[in-house]
Amino acid sequence: MFLVIASGSIYAQKSYYVEKTNKRFEQPIADKLVALNKKIATSKETSNYTIQCIIEDHSSFKSSAKGYIAILDTKTGNVISKSELAKGVCNLFNGYTNSRKMVMKKIAKRYLGDILMLVEKY
């Protein structure tokens, strides 16, 4: 019979806070965290990491956008990791989905899982 004694802080699940945006285009990121069984904090102060959804370039006609996410250590405010720049275009082929939300959907689908694995090794 084996007895394992471990500190709870070592094996405690890390929590993530997704900063809210005024247009709610961060929702695909939060949905992906839930799908990956990650703990989502309701306040920034209680989280280990903060995820910022950043749109760098947005056309005046709202037809295209570019953006990325940045994951910060909540305690220090230091950036731990960033996703690659993703582009989204609002057109007939994607059902006229908001281009900013499309950017975050792409990031959630293509990059978020790998980034979280790197962050949790930090």
TORKOLLUM-462529 format. One record per residue: residue in one letter; x, y, z of N, C-alpha, C, O in turn. Coordinates in steps of 0.001 Angstrom, whole numbers, padded with zeros to 6 digits, always signed. Example, Ala and Ser with C-alpha at 12.3 -4.5 7.8 and 13.67 -1.06 7.14 Angstrom:
A+013190-005690+007800+012300-004500+007800+013200-003300+007800+014236-003319+008465S+012850-002250+007080+013670-001060+007140+012900+000030+007870+013409+001138+008039
END
This chain:
M+000842-001167+000000+000000+000000+000000+000892+001236+000000+001899+001293+000706F+000508+002220-000800+001285+003454-000916+000525+004596-000274-000703+004656-000326L+001269+005492+000325+000697+006686+000922+001363+007889+000277+002585+008030+000321V+000567+008743-000313+001103+009925-000973+000652+011148-000187-000539+011362+000038I+001624+011933+000221+001326+013178+000933+001772+014319+000029+002934+014398-000371A+000837+015189-000280+001162+016295-001185+000515+017572-000682-000555+017555-000074S+001176+018652-000944+000632+019965-000603-000489+020291-001577-000361+020047-002777G-001567+020830-001079-002703+021168-001933-002378+022237-002952-002972+022237-004030S-001464+023148-002663-001160+024232-003588-000444+023735-004838-000551+024353-005897I+000275+022640-004730+000995+022123-005890+000020+021536-006901+000191+021718-008107Y-000994+020836-006421-001911+020143-007306-003237+020871-007509-004130+020348-008174A-003374+022053-006952-004615+022806-007110-004761+023248-008565-003787+023637-009210Q-005980+023181-009065-006224+023586-010439-006103+025100-010548-006627+025840-009715K-005406+025548-011584-005245+026982-011828-006557+027559-012341-007323+026882-013026S-006802+028818-012001-008038+029452-012450-007724+030613-013396-006677+031255-013302Y-008650+030856-014295-008484+031876-015330-009617+032884-015247-010774+032529-015021Y-009263+034138-015434-010261+035198-015508-010189+035778-016918-009121+036209-017353V-011298+035796-017627-011345+036355-018972-011896+037768-018844-013043+037965-018443E-011059+038759-019194-011503+040150-019089-012659+040407-020040-012634+039992-021199K-013653+041085-019543-014845+041379-020323-014555+042492-021327-013789+043416-021054T-015188+042378-022496-015106+043417-023514-016484+044036-023669-017487+043426-023298N-016539+045228-024206-017833+045905-024307-018763+045261-025337-019976+045453-025259K-018240+044515-026283-019076+043867-027299-019206+042358-027088-019794+041673-027924R-018664+041825-025978-018758+040403-025614-018092+039479-026635-018527+038339-026802F-017057+039943-027311-016395+039062-028266-015412+038115-027599-014732+037356-028290E-015319+038137-026265-014462+037194-025540-015160+035859-025278-014526+034926-024786Q-016431+035752-025591-017220+034560-025269-016645+033263-025838-016662+032258-025128P-016136+033220-027082-015551+031961-027570-014365+031475-026729-014144+030269-026617I-013613+032389-026147-012484+032017-025293-013010+031366-024010-012511+030323-023588A-014010+031981-023400-014606+031422-022180-015239+030056-022460-015120+029138-021648D-015904+029924-023597-016520+028645-023960-015469+027547-024116-015691+026410-023700K-014334+027883-024711-013272+026896-024904-012656+026486-023566-012315+025318-023378L-012511+027430-022640-012005+027100-021306-012926+026085-020626-012461+025136-019996V-014225+026297-020760-015200+025359-020183-015056+023996-020850-015073+022970-020171A-014913+023975-022175-014766+022714-022911-013498+021965-022501-013465+020734-022526L-012456+022707-022123-011197+022093-021694-011181+021776-020194-010149+021379-019654N-012321+021952-019528-012473+021709-018086-011529+022570-017245-010997+022110-016235K-011328+023807-017661-010512+024748-016899-011414+025522-015950-012583+025770-016246K-010862+025894-014820-011614+026642-013811-011632+028117-014200-010585+028720-014437I-012833+028691-014262-012978+030105-014600-013327+030867-013335-014300+030551-012651A-012524+031872-013034-012753+032700-011847-013766+033792-012177-013817+034289-013302T-014560+034152-011194-015564+035197-011397-015005+036593-011150-015609+037589-011549S-013852+036662-010493-013214+037964-010289-011715+037844-010556-011113+036786-010371K-011148+038926-010984-009726+038948-011326-008856+038639-010113-007834+037965-010236E-009251+039123-008959-008459+038971-007739-008313+037517-007292-007322+037160-006657T-009285+036687-007617-009248+035289-007175-008631+034354-008215-008561+033146-007988S-008183+034891-009345-007638+034046-010407-006117+033980-010352-005457+034838-009766N-005577+032931-010982-004129+032814-011140-003666+033538-012399-002596+034145-012427Y-004496+033459-013441-004151+034047-014732-005302+034889-015254-006470+034612-014981T-004950+035928-016014-005931+036792-016655-005743+036696-018160-004622+036797-018659I-006837+036502-018879-006784+036447-020334-007391+037728-020882-008538+038069-020591Q-006589+038433-021690-007061+039655-022341-007289+039364-023816-006425+038783-024473C-008431+039757-024339-008757+039617-025756-008509+040970-026421-009181+041954-026112I-007550+041009-027326-007113+042284-027894-007369+042298-029398-006909+041418-030126I-008103+043301-029848-008312+043524-031270-007432+044702-031664-007616+045822-031187E-006462+044426-032552-005516+045466-032972-006051+046315-034106-005903+047537-034102D-006667+045670-035067-007070+046373-036269-008501+045998-036583-008848+044819-036656H-009316+047001-036764-010725+046759-037074-011113+047756-038149-010951+048962-037964S-011623+047270-039267-011977+048169-040363-013180+049026-039987-013968+048667-039112S-013304+050139-040649-014402+051057-040343-015760+050478-040726-016783+050889-040179F-015781+049532-041657-017046+048918-042059-017351+047650-041269-018330+046959-041552K-016508+047342-040273-016664+046170-039418-016662+044865-040216-017269+043876-039805S-015975+044872-041355-015952+043669-042173-014728+042806-041912-014742+041618-042234S-013664+043370-041335-012479+042575-041031-011851+043047-039731-012011+044198-039323A-011131+042129-039086-010465+042449-037826-009251+041550-037658-009182+040460-038226K-008291+042029-036863-007114+041246-036490-006971+041337-034978-007243+042384-034390G-006549+040259-034349-006378+040310-032910-005650+039100-032368-005269+038193-033108Y-005466+039108-031058-004777+038027-030359-005224+038037-028904-005926+038946-028462I-004809+037016-028170-005048+037026-026729-003700+037087-026022-002688+036614-026539A-003705+037666-024858-002527+037696-023997-002919+037104-022655-003979+037421-022116I-002060+036238-022113-002308+035638-020809-001303+036221-019833-000092+036137-020035L-001834+036814-018770-001002+037482-017776-001058+036748-016447-002067+036129-016110D+000021+036820-015703+000018+036359-014324-000727+037428-013534-000296+038580-013496T-001824+037065-012911-002663+038053-012231-001921+038755-011099-002105+039953-010886K-001090+038021-010376-000394+038604-009216+000627+039664-009631+000716+040719-009004T+001405+039381-010698+002482+040289-011107+002089+041213-012250+002667+042289-012405G+001112+040803-013053+000724+041587-014219+001620+041358-015425+001451+042007-016457N+002577+040436-015302+003485+040150-016410+002809+039270-017452+002045+038363-017124V+003110+039560-018718+002583+038738-019809+003363+037436-019851+004591+037444-019942I+002650+036319-019786+003277+035002-019819+003332+034484-021245+004339+033917-021669S+002243+034680-021988+002181+034173-023347+001172+034971-024162+000233+035561-023628K+001400+034970-025483+000468+035588-026424+000189+034597-027534+001034+033770-027877S-001004+034691-028090-001323+033852-029248-000775+034519-030499-000321+035662-030469E-000828+033787-031585-000486+034381-032868-001610+035317-033282-002741+035200-032810L-001285+036242-034166-002278+037169-034692-003244+036398-035587-002820+035657-036474A-004523+036574-035356-005551+035906-036157-006383+036961-036865-006535+038081-036378K-006917+036590-038014-007731+037507-038814-009135+036942-038961-009326+035729-039050G-010099+037826-038985-011485+037433-039196-012143+038363-040187-011912+039572-040164V-012968+037800-041064-013660+038586-042082-015142+038255-042029-015535+037089-041985C-015944+039289-042034-017405+039134-042036-017865+039048-043485-017741+040008-044245N-018404+037877-043861-018904+037721-045227-019985+036641-045273-020339+036043-044257L-020492+036415-046470-021564+035449-046671-021156+034037-046259-021978+033302-045712F-019903+033639-046510-019457+032272-046273-019409+031883-044797-019457+030696-044475N-019317+032854-043904-019328+032526-042474-020586+033043-041790-020605+033220-040572G-021622+033284-042558-022911+033681-041997-022934+035087-041431-023713+035382-040525Y-022082+035957-041959-021993+037350-041512-021732+037474-040014-022216+038398-039359T-020961+036532-039486-020570+036578-038077-019689+037799-037837-018890+038166-038700N-019826+038426-036685-019004+039568-036310-017526+039206-036463-017090+038166-035970S-016756+040054-037140-015353+039746-037425-014511+039652-036156-013571+038859-036103R-014828+040443-035139-014081+040359-033872-014343+039033-033170-013430+038433-032604K-015580+038584-033209-015913+037293-032597-015266+036157-033393-014844+035154-032817M-015190+036315-034710-014527+035298-035540-013054+035171-035180-012517+034064-035143V-012392+036302-034912-010983+036278-034507-010831+035443-033242-009946+034590-033161M-011681+035681-032265-011584+034947-031003-011959+033473-031168-011412+032620-030470K-012884+033163-032080-013212+031762-032357-012005+031040-032953-011708+029904-032584K-011314+031706-033874-010117+031104-034471-009040+030851-033429-008418+029789-033409I-008824+031831-032568-007808+031682-031528-008183+030551-030578-007337+029737-030207A-009451+030502-030187-009903+029442-029274-009705+028070-029905-009277+027132-029232K-010010+027949-031177-009929+026656-031856-008486+026246-032141-008117+025091-031930R-007669+027183-032619-006327+026833-033097-005223+026934-032048-004296+026125-032055Y-005304+027908-031153-004147+028227-030314-004346+028041-028813-003380+027756-028105L-005557+028193-028310-005761+028283-026869-005293+027049-026101-004654+027182-025057G-005594+025870-026592-005192+024642-025894-003687+024549-025714-003212+024217-024628D-002925+024840-026777-001462+024785-026707-000898+025862-025784+000046+025618-025033I-001481+027042-025850-001010+028139-024992-001232+027804-023527-000361+028065-022697L-002373+027234-023198-002674+026890-021801-001711+025838-021278-001319+025888-020112M-001325+024889-022116-000344+023884-021694+000990+024549-021350+001632+024182-020366L+001403+025516-022151+002649+026241-021863+002547+027070-020597+003470+027102-019782V+001414+027742-020442+001203+028616-019280+001206+027804-017990+001777+028240-016990E+000585+026645-017998+000496+025853-016770+001834+025237-016381+001999+024800-015242K+002781+025194-017292+004154+024747-016959+004945+025888-016322+005974+025656-015688Y+004463+027120-016491+005151+028314-016005+005303+028317-014511+005863+029258-013949
END
